[in-house]
Amino acid sequence: MPMNDNDDNGEPCAGCRGRMDRRQLLVLVGASAGAAAAVVALPACGPATGSPPTGPVTVGNISALPVGAMLVMSNVVVARDAGGVYAMSGVCTHEGCLLNESSETIAAGLSCPCHGSTFDGAGNVTRGPARAPLQHYAVTVGADGSLTVDGNQPVPASTRS
């Protein structure tokens, strides 16, 4: 999964602009070494907040997922279009942040709250800094309509159940 702090033009992403690098930190610490107290606020992108699914994950029932709907649950996204049900990672390919859980339709797509990347309902990047699409995973529909996503089984984005 490619992760970097730059947008498509090689510039720092909006969330990382102004982040203090190591050299700036050392200069600041050195300059404040004689001070009685120093408070330093360091803007930063922060650590990744999620990782793609691993192993089987039960995600609900097909009866609760009408055509055109999308359900974001932590690190898994499940959607249903005219071709069937599909699943993909709910983790941004830029810095590993979890995608917004407010998306409810395929048409609305997905967005990353950390740095502003957006993805269409099929997981393709529509705005960076993310560059790679979301990974898709196999979905099994049980006899009772239960949906299970297998995070150990990547599939092409065109795969539907």
Secondary structure, 3 states (H helix, E strand, C coil): CCCCCECCCCCECCCCCCCCCHHHHHHHHHHCCCCCCCCCCCCCCCCCCCCCCCCEEEEEEHHHCCCCEEEEECCEEEEEECCEEEEEECECCCCCCECCCCCCECCCCEECCCCCCEECCCCCEEECCCCCCCCEEEEEECCCCEEEEEEEEEECCCCCC
